[in-house]
Amino acid sequence: MPLSSPTTSTYTVSDRNLALELVRVTEAAAIQSFSWIGRGKKNEADNAAVEGMRHAFDTVAISGTVVIGEGEMDEAPMLYIGEKVGSGGPKMDIAVDPLEGTNLTAKNLPNAITVVALAEEGKFLHAPDIYMDKIAIGPNYPEGIIDIDNSIETNLRNLAKAKKVDVSEITLSALDRDRHQEMIAKAREVGVRVKLLSDGDVAGIIATCIPDSNVDIFIGSGGAPEGVLAAAALRCFDGQMQGRLLFEDQSQIDRAQTMSEGDPQRKLFLEDMASGNVLFSATGVTTGDILKGVQWRGNYVWTNSLVTRSRSKTVRFVNARHNILAKPMDIK
């Protein structure tokens, strides 16, 4: 029997095509940033990725608005919040991190990636550039196994029980930050392995959905915009994630209230951060847990990307060889 009717809606067909166009956007950003790997210049690497991504969007058939980007208009010359991109088409909200892991790229460390997520207009949380507390696991677990309001010990033991393994077989991933020292100490007391990341919590959260990464759970605070991007990915992977915005003062709370509806201090679930039909793409810059980095030999560049849609839950890994002589981009 066929898996589905041969009749496919126009939206679904264009949706599939758009997912592949999205890969070209993250590929362009990764290729542009390649020359800055290991050169100790994170700003130059970021600017190159932004330039590549922005120009690639010019060919994508959408009317897009950046809602998660490189800052406000007066803070970032390209891919700022509110910027319009695309060559025309359906209205879409865009979440981008042109180079997640600028330090990783500058130091030639693992897990630098370029990231884009798309959703229908109004489907992404408009998150201010503040911190967000996060907890995430991969797919195939019952709902309620993790809860951001539970203790670290409870979450880890519940996850081990759901996996039917001893807690000592669980691997927790977290950013290596002073603010996480107490949480890491408690996790180690429970008996789990701890994998510390110098940067890159979007890649760290996605790793919970990649069996080969051997990461079971991500816990800790990081950027709120990165939290929305990670939520978009987990919607497509069918993982679980919760978050809560962390405010330093009332002005930040007031700012958040102007950007999104609802109590800004509430517990956020995946659907609060990324709802509707979501498309997600990431390309490796430096080789890491989920993707291989850019490789360059002569006139050819190899990239490794993943692209997925929340509608189908299909995850495609795309290996591409690019002939730079035929690419309409200025590689520095």
Buried (B, 14 or more C-beta within 10 A) or exposed (E): EEEEEEEEEEEBEBBBEBBEBBBBBBBBBBBBBBBBBEEEBBEBBBBBBBBBBBBBBEEBBBBBBBBBBBEEEEEBBBBBBEBEBBEEEBEBBBBBBBBBBBBBBBBBBBBBBBBBBBBBBBBBBBBBBBBBBBBBBBEEBEEEBBBBEBEBBEBBBBBBEBBEEEBEBBBBBBBBBEEBEEBBEBBEEBBBBBBBBBBBBBBBBBBBBBEEBEBBBBBBBBBBBBBBBBBBBBBBBBBBBBBBBBBEEEEBBEBBBEEBEEEBEEEBBBEBBBBBBBBBBBBBBBBBBBBBBBBBEEEEBBBBBBBBBBBBEEBBEBEBEBEEEEBEBEEE
